Amino acid sequence: MAAACVMPVPTLDDRRVRDAFGSFPTGVAFVTASVDGTPVGMIVSTFTAVSLDPPLVSFCPARDSFTWRRMRRASTVTIHVLGEQHADFARRAAEPGADRFAEPLHDPLAVIECELDAAHPAGDHWIVVGRVRSLHVSSPRRPLVYFDGEFGAFDPQEIPCPQT
C-alpha cells in the first residue's frame, strides 16, 4: 500500500485571514433581546438566511462576547437589519460597552423575531440559529454593508439584459 502524499499547509497569520475574510461584503444587523427585563444588543456582520422551510436564520457572536453570554439566556432575539442610514449608529453600537439603547433605532430594513433554536461552538465564535416567528419588511431598502473593516452603503444597479 502506497503512503499518502501530505502537502504542506501554508501559514495562515491573523492579518492574511482578516484580509481574505474582509474581501467579502456582508450585511449589518443589530441583534437584541430582553434579559431579566433589561434590553441587550450587539452589532453583527454575520447575519444570514439559512432555510426557507422552516424559516431559519443565523448570526455568529464571538465566543468571548459578554453581551452574547447574557443574551443566550433569552428564549427569543430580534434581528434588526440595518440600512445605510444606520451607519453612525452601527459604528457607535459596535464599540464594547456602548449604550446601544441611548436612542431609538428608526426604520430598519427588516425586523425578524426568532426563537433561539441552537448555538454551535465554532472556533472563536458561536453559530447561533434562530427559528423565525414573525417579521416585518420596510422600504425603500438600501442596506448597510461591512466591507474591508468599514461600514458603507450598497447602491443596487440595474444590470442590462444581454442582447440576443
N, C-alpha and C positions, 0 to 999 in steps of 0.2 A: 504494500500500500504506500503510495507516494505521500510525502509530507506536504501539508498545506502551505501555500505561499502567503506569508504575512507581510503586508505592505506597511511601512511606517506612516503614522498619522501625523500630519503637520501640527506644529504647536499652535494652539489657539490661545492667544492672550486676550485679556478683557477688552482692550481697545479695538482689536480686529473684530471681535464678536459684536460689540456695540455698533461699530461702523456698518457691519453687514446687516444686523437687525434693524438699524436705523434707516436703511435704504428702502424700507417698505413702509409707505404711509398707512396710518391706522386712524380710525375714528376715535373720538374722545367722549367719555361718558362720566357722569357723576353718579356713583352708586351710594344710596342712602338706606338707612334702617333706623328703627327706633329700638333702643336697648334700655330696658328699665325706665321707659318714659323719656329718655334723652336721645335726641337725634345724633346720629353719627354718619359720616360720609367720607368718601375718598374719590379722587380723580383716577380714572383708569384709561389706558390706551390699548387695552387688551380685550375689549368687549367684542363679542362676535355671536352671530346666529349659529346654532348647532343643528337644529332639526325643525322642520315644519310640522311633522306628525310623529309624536306630540311636539308642540312648540317649546323648544328649549334654547336657552342662550347660555353663554359662559363669559367669565372675566377672570383675570389672574392677578390677585393681590400678592404682594411679596410675603414670603414666609415670616419675616420679622416685623410685619406691619402691626403696630399696636391697634390701629383702627380695625383691621380685619379680625384680630383676636377678640375685640369687643363685639363686632358686627356679627360674627358667626353664631352668637348666642340667640340671634333673632331667627324667627321662622320664615320671614319674608324680607326681601330687599326690593327697592325701587331703583330702576336704572333710568337716568335722565340723559338722553342722547343730546349732546351739545352742538349748537350751531356756531357759525363764525362770530356771532355777536357775543359769545361767551368766552372769548379768548382771554380777556383780562381776569375774569372770574376763575378760569382754569389755572392760570399762572399763579394767582394768589392761593387758591384752594389746594394746589399740588404741594405747597410748602408744608413740611412737618410742623404740627402744632397750630396750623392756621385755623381761625374761626370760620368754618365753612358755611355757617348759617347766620353770619352777621347781616347779610342782606338776602332778600328773596331771589330765587332763581326764576327769571321770567322766560316764557316761551321756548322751552326745549323742543327739539325736533320731534322727539317721541318720549313718552313716559311708559315704562314697562314694569309692571309689578310682577314679581316672581316669588314662588315658594322655593326656598333653598332645597335642592334635590341631592347634591353630592359635593364633596370637596376632596380632591385628589392631590396629594403631595407630588410636586414635580420640580425637582431641583431646588432653586431658591425661591420658588413661587408655589402657589396653590392653583389648581384649575377648579374653579367653582362653577357648578352647573345649576341653573335656575329653571324651574318649570313655569312658563308664562301663565299667569292667571288673569291679567287684564292689561290693556294697553290703550294708549291714545296717541295719534299721529297728528302733527301740526303741519302747516305750510305757510309761507314758502319754506323750502328746505335747502339750505346751504350749510353743509356740515363743517364743523371744526375738525381739522386733522392734525396729527402729530407726525412729523417727518424730520429726520436728521437732528433730533433733540430739540425741535422747535414746534410751537403751535402755529397753525396757519389756516388759510381758507382753501376750499376746493371750489373751483369755478367750472361747473359742467359745461362742456362744449358739445354742440351738435356735430356729429360725425356724418358727413355726407355719404349717401349710399353710392357704391361704385356703379359706374355706367356699364350696362351690359351690351 
